[in-house]
Amino acid sequence: MIKVVGISFENIKQIYYFNPKSLDLRRNVTVIVETERGLQFGKVEIPSFNIEEEKVKYPLKDVIRISTKKDYVEHRKNLKDAEKALEKCREIIKKLNLNMQIMDASFTFDRSQLLFRFISDNRVDFRQLAKELANIYKTRIELRQVGVRDKAKEVGGCGLCGRKLCCSRFESDIAAISINMAKNQNLSLNPNKINGVCGRLLCCLKYEDETYKEYRKSLPELGTLVETEKGKGKVVNLDILNKKYSVNVPEVGVVEVDGSN
């Protein structure tokens, strides 16, 4: 077992896990943590708890310390400066006529890096933009392109099912989702039915796909000829989750068959 603590960061809904070391960290306590980008200011969302080591998907970074009043003041200053940097970046993008939409900007706590995240349908040559930003802010500039799924994950909202978006609730990794998954689940290929609020295929197609694959093993394909107790006919409908299918038998009509037998 290994002890971890769940930390959130400003304007990011996802919770990240860190090594609390010997610190007694309760919910809503603010802390300074080590990340791949450098030091960051975060808030405890999940107090320290034990978890099996093999369930930790990445090397844990450390919680450096519980934040001080001075740290908080510095954090608020970083947020205000990042907002100004965001506006400046948009001005330069307009001047350079770049096809990109900036989502947000953020300094690391120690201001060793200034990160801008953006959305674009195509690859963008932002070298001149990065150069101008570096000249202004005298720190390392990173411009990171993110997808519309990532944006939906952070903004949140409700899906077609009426529940909170899967990506913002519990999906930590946004894996590839294909149209074949919709076909495998016998869904209408109407974009209004199989696309999420981000305009991409629904996340739930991915994690339900294995179940549908398993259930379909006992069922024939649509359009195939099969034998039934009332004669031979063509499969005209599949009820995958109930493991049943319908067969149109000439001179008899549609016959329902239990595929689990």
FENLINBEL-V497734 format. One line per field, one symbol per residue. ss: DSSP state (A for helix, B for strand, O for the rest). burial: I if it has 24 or more other ideal C-beta (glycine too) atoms within 12 Angstrom, else O. A space follows every 50 residues. Layout:
# FENLINBEL-V497734
ss->???
burial->???
This chain:
# FENLINBEL-V497734
ss->OBBBBBBBBOOBBBBBBBBOOOOOOOOOOBBBBBBOOBBBBBBBBBBBBB BOAAAOOOOOOBBBBBOOAAAAAAAAAAAAAAAAAAAAAAAAAAAAOOOO BBBBBBBOOOOOBBBBBBBOOOOOOOAAAAAAAAAAAOOBBBBBBOOAAA AAAAAOOBOOOOOBOAAAAOOOOOOOOOAAAAAAOOOOOOAAAABOOOOO BOOAAAAAAAAAAAAAOOOOOOOOBBBBOOBBBBBBBBBOOOOBBBBBBO OOBBBBBBOOO
burial->OOIIIIIIIIOIIIOIIIIIOOIOIOOOIIIIIIIOIIIIIIIIIIOIOO OOOOOOOOOIIIIIOIIOOOIOOIIOOIIOOIOOIIOIIIOIIOOOOIOI OIIIIIIIIOIOIIIIIIIOOOOIOIOOIIOOIOOOIOIOIIIIIIOIII IIIIOOOOIOOOOOIIIIOOIOOIOOIOOOIIOIIIIOOOOOOIIIIIOI IIIIIIOIIOOIOOIIOOIIOOOOOIOIOOOOIOIOIIOIOOOOIIIIOO OOOOIIIOIOO
